[in-house]
Amino acid sequence: MSTTDADLFKGYSLGAVDYILTPIVPEVLRTKVGVFVEVAKQKRELARQGDALRAMNEDLKERARALTEANKEMEAFSYSIAHDLRAPLRAMEGLTHALVEDYAQHLDETAQEYGRRIRQAAQRMDQMIRELLTYSQLNLADLPVAPVRLDHIMKDMLAQLQHDIRTRNASVTTRKLRNSACGHHAILVQVFANLVSNAIKFVPQDRTPKVHIWAEPREEWLRVWVEDNGIGIAPEHRDRIFRVFERLHNSEHYPGTGIGLAIVRKGIQRLGGRLGLESEEGAGTKFWVELQALKP
């Protein structure tokens, strides 16, 4: 029955949340009771949702544990492939080589040709397994991103491709590569090695491969170009080339496994970068890779 502001304030300070004042007005009473009933319902609903969220969190934790175990099993499986499958292939390749070289005088031309084909098939299978392992490890491995220098990456990449460059008498030039970006050194060496290897490989035999690499800042990105003078890529095939085992040409003319560009795309995706190309059939291709630029 006390309705002064001082009385109301004292009640609130003691823990009251609302008042029914006298004389009671039925409409006001119904409204206030309705509000508190709704608040009570909302509290119960929030409690129910809280229980549901806790159950979901437990389920997510269990799924995360299961996924971690699955990743460990996949890594073990990958190592098993590397050891158990590649060892017989290397033995097959080595023994076939010895057979063709050491017993050539006992084999006619057809038998020697069969031996060479067996050896080449074993080499291709071994390369395919190695590249599949690389691709699968890109999905599983922890890839911490850190500042990397492009000139260091290109130096290691060119050292890795030295034999291929010399074999094809290719020309590989670089400029404006003293920039740094966010990335992972080993993965980027693999990415650019695959791009340059393709740039050397997919060139007609009567043409000297020429590859040019340069970089240019683009706001928060650093774009790196790899340009070649090869056979080019038709517009309708530009999405296909990044898929696993996608080949546009006969392996006898342009050898490979069809995994290299899939590794490039997966590696750039894992690093939070972007990838694209510009090409004209018969007039070469320019691949570009964008990495997050370092903040000043």
C-alpha positions in Angstrom: 0.0 0.0 0.0 3.1 2.2 0.2 3.4 3.8 -3.3 6.0 6.5 -2.8 9.2 6.4 -4.9 11.3 5.9 -1.7 9.2 2.9 -0.7 9.5 1.4 -4.2 13.3 2.0 -4.3 13.7 0.3 -0.9 11.7 -2.7 -2.2 13.9 -3.0 -5.3 17.1 -2.7 -3.2 15.8 -5.7 -1.1 15.4 -7.8 -4.2 11.9 -7.1 -5.5 11.4 -7.2 -9.3 8.0 -5.8 -9.6 4.9 -4.6 -7.7 1.2 -5.0 -7.6 -0.2 -1.7 -6.4 -3.4 -1.1 -4.7 -6.1 -0.6 -5.5 -5.7 -3.6 -7.9 -6.6 -3.0 -11.5 -7.4 -6.4 -13.1 -6.1 -5.6 -16.5 -2.7 -4.5 -15.0 -2.6 -7.6 -12.9 -3.2 -9.9 -15.9 -0.5 -8.1 -17.9 2.0 -8.3 -15.1 1.3 -12.0 -14.4 1.4 -12.7 -18.1 4.9 -11.1 -18.4 6.2 -13.2 -15.5 4.7 -16.4 -16.9 6.4 -15.6 -20.2 9.7 -15.0 -18.4 9.4 -18.3 -16.6 8.8 -20.1 -20.0 11.8 -18.4 -21.5 14.0 -19.4 -18.5 12.9 -23.0 -19.0 13.5 -22.8 -22.7 16.9 -21.3 -22.1 17.7 -24.1 -19.6 16.6 -26.7 -22.2 18.7 -25.1 -24.9 21.6 -25.0 -22.5 21.3 -28.7 -21.9 21.0 -29.3 -25.6 24.2 -27.2 -26.3 26.1 -29.1 -23.6 25.1 -32.4 -25.2 26.1 -31.1 -28.6 29.4 -29.9 -27.3 30.1 -33.3 -25.8 29.1 -34.9 -29.1 31.5 -32.5 -31.0 34.3 -33.3 -28.6 33.7 -37.0 -29.3 33.6 -36.4 -33.0 36.8 -34.4 -32.8 38.5 -37.2 -30.8 37.3 -39.7 -33.5 38.6 -37.4 -36.3 42.0 -37.1 -34.6 42.2 -40.9 -34.4 41.1 -41.2 -38.0 43.8 -38.7 -39.1 46.4 -40.7 -37.2 45.3 -43.9 -38.8 45.4 -42.1 -42.2 49.0 -41.0 -41.6 49.9 -44.5 -40.6 48.2 -45.8 -43.7 50.1 -43.2 -45.8 53.4 -44.4 -44.3 52.4 -48.0 -45.0 51.8 -47.1 -48.6 55.1 -45.4 -48.9 56.9 -48.4 -47.5 54.9 -51.4 -48.5 53.8 -50.4 -52.0 56.8 -48.5 -53.1 59.3 -51.1 -52.1 58.1 -53.8 -54.5 57.8 -51.2 -57.3 61.4 -50.1 -56.7 62.5 -53.8 -56.7 60.5 -54.3 -60.0 62.1 -51.3 -61.6 65.6 -52.3 -60.4 65.4 -55.9 -61.4 64.0 -55.1 -64.8 66.8 -52.6 -65.4 69.3 -55.2 -64.4 67.6 -57.8 -66.7 67.7 -55.5 -69.7 71.2 -54.2 -69.1 73.0 -57.4 -67.9 71.2 -60.0 -70.1 70.7 -57.9 -73.2 72.7 -60.4 -75.3 70.2 -63.2 -74.4 67.1 -61.1 -75.2 65.7 -60.2 -78.6 64.5 -56.7 -79.4 60.9 -57.4 -78.5 61.9 -58.8 -75.0 64.1 -55.8 -74.4 61.3 -53.4 -75.4 59.0 -55.2 -73.0 61.6 -54.9 -70.2 61.8 -51.1 -70.9 58.1 -50.8 -70.8 57.8 -52.6 -67.5 60.5 -50.4 -66.0 58.8 -47.2 -67.2 55.4 -48.4 -65.9 57.0 -49.1 -62.4 58.6 -45.6 -62.4 55.3 -44.0 -63.3 53.5 -45.9 -60.6 56.1 -45.0 -58.0 55.8 -41.3 -59.0 52.0 -41.5 -58.8 52.2 -43.0 -55.3 54.7 -40.3 -54.1 52.4 -37.5 -55.5 49.3 -39.1 -53.9 51.1 -39.2 -50.6 52.0 -35.5 -51.0 48.3 -34.7 -51.8 47.0 -36.7 -48.8 49.5 -35.2 -46.4 48.4 -31.7 -47.5 45.0 -32.5 -46.1 46.3 -33.9 -42.8 49.4 -32.0 -42.0 49.5 -29.0 -39.7 50.7 -26.1 -41.8 51.7 -23.2 -39.6 51.8 -20.0 -41.7 54.8 -17.7 -41.2 56.7 -15.0 -43.1 58.6 -16.5 -46.1 60.9 -14.9 -48.6 60.1 -15.6 -52.3 63.7 -15.5 -53.4 64.6 -18.2 -50.9 61.7 -20.3 -52.2 62.7 -19.9 -55.8 66.3 -20.8 -55.0 65.3 -24.1 -53.5 62.7 -24.8 -56.2 65.3 -24.2 -59.0 67.7 -26.5 -57.2 65.1 -29.2 -57.1 64.3 -28.9 -60.8 67.9 -28.5 -62.0 68.0 -31.9 -63.8 64.7 -31.2 -65.6 65.8 -27.7 -66.6 69.1 -29.0 -68.0 67.5 -31.9 -69.8 65.1 -29.7 -71.7 67.6 -26.9 -72.1 65.0 -24.6 -70.6 65.3 -21.0 -69.6 63.9 -19.9 -66.3 64.2 -16.3 -65.3 63.0 -14.5 -62.2 62.6 -10.8 -61.2 61.1 -8.7 -58.4 61.1 -11.6 -56.0 62.7 -10.0 -52.9 59.2 -9.7 -51.4 58.0 -11.6 -48.4 54.5 -13.0 -47.7 52.6 -15.3 -45.3 53.1 -18.9 -46.2 54.9 -22.2 -45.6 58.3 -22.6 -47.1 58.3 -26.3 -47.9 54.7 -26.2 -49.3 55.5 -23.2 -51.5 58.6 -24.8 -52.9 56.4 -27.8 -53.9 53.8 -25.6 -55.4 56.2 -23.6 -57.6 58.2 -26.7 -58.4 55.0 -28.3 -59.9 54.1 -25.1 -61.8 57.5 -24.7 -63.3 57.8 -28.4 -64.0 54.6 -28.2 -66.0 55.8 -25.1 -67.7 58.8 -26.9 -68.9 57.0 -30.2 -69.7 54.0 -28.9 -71.7 56.0 -27.3 -74.5 56.3 -28.8 -78.1 59.6 -30.7 -78.6 60.7 -28.3 -81.4 60.4 -25.3 -79.0 62.8 -24.3 -76.2 60.9 -23.9 -72.9 61.0 -20.4 -71.5 59.6 -19.7 -68.0 59.4 -16.3 -66.5 58.5 -15.7 -62.8 57.8 -12.3 -61.1 55.7 -10.9 -58.3 53.6 -7.8 -57.8 51.8 -6.4 -54.7 48.0 -6.2 -54.8 46.7 -4.4 -51.7 46.6 -7.1 -49.0 47.9 -9.8 -51.4 51.1 -10.6 -53.1 50.6 -12.1 -56.6 53.3 -14.3 -58.1 53.2 -15.1 -61.8 54.6 -18.2 -63.6 54.5 -17.6 -67.4 55.5 -20.2 -70.0 55.6 -20.5 -73.8 53.9 -23.8 -73.9 50.9 -25.3 -75.6 48.3 -23.4 -73.6 45.0 -24.5 -72.1 41.6 -24.2 -73.7 38.9 -22.3 -71.7 36.7 -25.4 -71.3 39.5 -27.3 -69.6 40.7 -24.7 -67.1 38.7 -26.1 -64.2 39.5 -29.8 -65.0 43.2 -29.4 -64.8 43.1 -28.9 -61.0 41.4 -32.2 -60.3 43.2 -35.3 -59.3 44.2 -37.6 -62.2 42.9 -35.2 -64.8 45.0 -35.4 -68.0 44.3 -33.5 -71.2 47.1 -35.1 -73.3 48.5 -38.5 -74.0 51.2 -39.5 -71.5 53.5 -40.5 -74.4 53.6 -36.9 -75.6 53.5 -35.1 -72.3 54.4 -37.5 -69.3 52.9 -37.0 -65.9 50.4 -38.3 -63.4 47.7 -35.7 -63.5 48.2 -34.9 -59.8 50.6 -32.0 -59.9 48.1 -29.1 -60.3 45.8 -30.7 -57.7 48.7 -30.5 -55.3 49.2 -26.8 -56.2 45.5 -26.0 -55.6 45.3 -27.9 -52.3 48.6 -26.4 -51.0 47.4 -22.8 -51.8 44.0 -23.5 -50.2 45.6 -24.7 -47.0 47.7 -21.5 -46.9 44.7 -19.3 -47.3 45.8 -18.1 -50.7 44.2 -17.9 -54.1 45.1 -19.4 -57.5 44.2 -18.7 -61.1 45.5 -18.6 -64.7 45.4 -16.8 -68.0 46.0 -18.8 -71.2 45.7 -19.0 -74.9 45.9 -22.2 -76.9 49.2 -22.5 -78.6 50.6 -19.3 -77.0 51.5 -20.3 -73.5 49.9 -20.0 -70.0 50.3 -17.6 -67.1 49.5 -19.1 -63.7 49.2 -16.8 -60.7 49.3 -17.5 -57.0 48.2 -14.9 -54.4 49.6 -15.1 -50.9 48.6 -12.8 -48.0 51.0 -9.9 -47.9 52.8 -9.1 -44.6 51.2 -6.2 -42.7 53.6 -3.2 -42.4 
